[in-house]
Amino acid sequence: MNYVVQPGDTLYAIAAKHGVSVQELIDVNGITDPAFLYVGQRLYIPVGGVADTYIVKSGDTLYGIAAAYNVSVSDIITLNNLTDPNMLYVGQQLKIPVPMEPGLETYVVQPGDTLYKIAQNFGVSVTDLIEANNITDASVLYVGQTLVIPMAPEEPEMGTYVVKAGDTLGAIARRSGISLEDLMAINNISDPNMIYVGQVLLVPVLPEEGLAYHIVKPGENIWQIARMYNVRARDLARLNNITDPRTLYVGQVLLIPEAVAAPEPEPEPEPEEVYYTVQEGDTFTSIAIQYGLTDPDLVELSEYNDMPLNAVLEPGTMLKIPPGLTEKFEM
């Protein structure tokens, strides 16, 4: 997929956002000076990174290799900086990109296409299409451009609820695991105070007791959602079969485990907050190197402090350390 460099971007931040390494970005884009990026620069992002290498054999074609690995020809061409896709030679080593994750597909722009037309054809919104492809100017499409098509949001199974005496719309929304705003929208209610006994409301059907729904909104991440419901991000990811927490998409429906107090007679004491004091010259990148943080660790650290990865850290600033990373900072 393609990414257009935005103000304040760094290679490290772009790599962390898309789950690839900085070296992969440098290699695939032929970058000679990693410190030199400019706003509007178009970078190719190897979605998922490099899965394998392949040694070209007699009779091979790019089409045949791409089909065997379930990837696109264009991704192999871009990942390997091939100028002439017909000039393969026996023994040539090709990098093979990771196949597109389930639920995502690509579309190659055709003459006469518009974002609205493409979005309509795939049943997604123009906004989601723009966000999935980091498009800064919705009017600029070019023939042959490869777009990532986001998964159409799943809707929870719907049931009905009959309003009883003493009910409020807010209480019904909480029991149904959705926001008051979503419940009002589903039922075309303009005034949340105007419900009556016997009124039939559409509500989501929860798959089992103790679970609620959350529909991902723009700007949200798994750590923020976990804190919102007082659950652990790891439990939230495990319940929804999320292996990479950075792949949330707007409109995604997440199951939320109910935060229940432990049955022990005495609850475990809250862990003490751990802090790191910023030193002169520190950046998020240098802190990651110093303490052996992975890319997801670094993203979690920045999100936990509500700071972008490219933020300028002032000496003396106290960074809060997420509970899951405290051991690394105590070593």
N, C-alpha and C positions, 0 to 999 in steps of 0.2 A: 504494500500500500504506500501511498505518497503522503508526505507531511510537509506543510509549509511553515518555516521557522517564524516564531512569534517574538515580540520584544521580550527581552529577559531570558530567552531560551539558552541553555547550554547543551552540549552533546550528552553530558551525564544525565541531565534532567529528561531529555527526550528519550534516551535509552531506557531509563528507569520507568518512564510512563508507559512505554510499549513493551516492556519485558524482554529487551534484547541487551547485548553488551555494547559498550562504547566501541570496542574493537570491531565488532560486526558492522556498526554504522560507518566507521572509518573505511573499512575494507570495501563495503558494497557501494559506497558513494565516492570512492577514490579521493578521500580527503587527505591532504598533505599537511595541513596546519589545523589541528583540532580546536585551537583557540579562536580560529577565525570563522565565525558564522555571521550571516547577515540576514536581517529581516526580509522575508519574502523568498529566501532560498528554499528550493524544493529538494527534500531528501527522500530517498526510498527507504522504507522501513521493512526489513525482512520479517514478516509476521510470524512470531513464534521462534525466529532464529534459524540456525542451520541444523537440520536433522541428521544429515548423513553426507558422505562423499561418494561419488560414483566414477569409476574408470571407464571411459568410452571404449566400446568394443566394435569390431568390424560389423558394419551394417546398422549401427545405432543411428537414430535420429532424435532430435530434441523432443519431437512430438511423442515418440515411443517411450523415451525416458520419463517425460512428464506424466504420461498416462500410467506408467508402472508405479510411480510414487504418489499418484493422485494429487499433483500440484499443477499449476499453470505453466505453460511454456514461457510466458512473459516474465514470471517470477524467476525462473531459472536463468533467463537471459540477463535480467537486471542484477541478480545476485552474483553472477560471474563476470559482469562487465563485458558481455559478448557483443562485438560490433557487427559480426556477420553470423547469424544463427545457422547458416548452411555450411560453415567452415568448421566442422568438428574433425578431430583426428584421433586415431586409435591410440589409447594410452592417456588421453587428455583427462585431467581430474576436474570434475564438476562438483560444486557445492549444491546440495539439495535442500530447499527450504522445508520447514515443517509444514505439513498440510494445514489448510485453514481449519480452525477449530469448529466443532459441530455447531450448527445454528447460524454460521456466517457463510456467505457466498460472495462472489465477485461478479461484477458486470462491466463489460467493455463498452464505453460510450460510442453510440452510432450517430451518423449524420441526422440532424433534426432533433436530437434528444434534448430534453431540459430536465432539471432536477425534479420538477413537479411531475413530469411524465414518468420518469424512472421510479419515483416514490409511489405513484399510483399503481404502476405495474407490479410492484413487489409488496404492496399493502403495508408500507411503512410511511412515517411522516417525513416531510422535507427537513424538518429540524433534526430528526435522528440521523438522516442521511448526511447532513452537513456536519454534525458532531462526529460521526463515525469516520469521516474522511478529512477532518480538520480543514474544511473549506472556508476560506476567508471572504471570497467573492462568489456568491451564488450564481452570478450571471456568467462566470467564466468556466466553461467546460470545453474540452477539446476532444475531437474524434480519436478513439484509441485509448483514452484515459481509462484506467482500471479503478472502479469504485468498489469499496467494501459495502455490502448490503447488510445492515444490522438485522438481528432476529426480530420479527414482529412480536410485540409484547404479548405474553400469555395472560389470558384473563382467568381469574379463579372461577370455579363452578359457582353458579348463583342459586340461591334458594330464597325463601320468603320468611318474614317475621311479622307477626301480628302485634301491633302496639298495645300495651297493657297500661292500666292505671298506674301512674307514678313514673312511667318511662320518660326518659329524655333522649333526644337524638344523639347527644354526646355519649351517653352510657351505652346505647345500642351499638354505636360505632366502635367503642372500646371492646365490647364483648364480641364483635364481629371481626376484630383485627384489622380495621381500616380507619383512615382518618375521617373526621367529621365532614371535611370538604368533599372527599370521595363519595361518602354515603349520600350527601346532598345531591351531588352531580348524577349519581346512578338513578336516583329517584326524582330528579327534576324538582327539588325542593329549594325555594329561594329564601324562606324564613325558617331557621332551625327550631324556632319556638312554636311553629304552627303545625303540630302533629296532633292526632286525636286517637282516642281509644278505638281499637278495631281497624285502624288503618293498616294496610298490607304494604310492607316495605321489601324491596329486593336487597338481599345481603349475601356476602360470600359464604359458601359452605366450607367450613374448616375440615381438613382431612381427619383430624383427631383432636381430642381434648388437650388443652395446654399449649396449643400452637396458634399463632396469629400471623396475619399477612402484613408485609410492608412493600409498597410499590416504590421502586427507586426513582428519585427525582434528580434533576440536573444538579451537579456539584456534590452529590453525596458519595461517600465511600463506605466500605464495610466497617471501618473502625468507628466512624460517626454513628452509623446505624446501630452498631452493637452498644455504644454508650447510651444512645437514645432509649434503648429497651433494657438497659442494665444487664446485658449478657456479654459473654466473652466472644470476641471476634472469631476465635478458632472454632467455637461451638456453632456459631452462625454459619461459617464456611462449611463445616462438616455436614450440618443438617441439609444444606442446599447443594452439596456435591461441588463446591467451588474449590478448584485447585489453585487458581491464580486470582487473588482478591482484586487485582487491578482490572479484571475483565467485566466488572459490573456495567450494565447499560441502562439508560433511562427507560423506565417502563417495566423493568424486570420485576417479577413478583418473588419476594423472598419469604420463606417461612421463618417465623421468629419463635424460638423456644421461650416458654414462660420462665421468667426469673423467679425461682422458688427458693425460700430460705432452706438451708441445710437442716436435716432432722436432728443433728447432734444437740444435746442440751445446752452447750455453750458454743456459739458461733466462733469460727476462726477469726482471729484479729486481722484487721485490714493491714495489708503489707505497707511498710513505710515507703513514702514517696522518695524516689531516688532522683537526684539532679546531677547534671554535668555543668560545670562553670566554663563558659566560653573563654578561650585564651586568645591572645593577640595572634592574628593571622588564621584563626580557625575558619573552616568552611564545613558544610555538611559532608563534602567529599573527603576532606582530611580527617574528620572525626570517624567516618566509615572505615577508612584505611587503618587508622590507629587502633580501633577496637574490633576490626574484623567483621564489620556488618555486611550482610548481603544487600542486594538491591531492594528486595521487599522490606528488609529491616530498616533501611534508610528512608524509604517512603513512609513506613509506619512512624518513624521518629519525627519526620517533618510534619506529617498530618496530626500527630499527637500534640504538637506544639502550635498547630494552626499557622505554619510557616511554609512558604514555597521552598523547593529544593535549592533554588538559586538565591535565596535570601542572604543579605549581607549580615553576618553575625557580629554583634557588638561585644567586645571584651567585657566580661563580667556578667553577661546574660546567663540566667539559669535555665537550662533546657530540662524539661521533665522527661524522664526515661520511661517508656511504656513498660508495664509489668513483665511482659514477655522477653524484654531485652536487658533487664537489670543485671542478670548474671554476667553478661558480657562486659558491662561497665564496672563490675565489682572485682573482676580478675586482675 
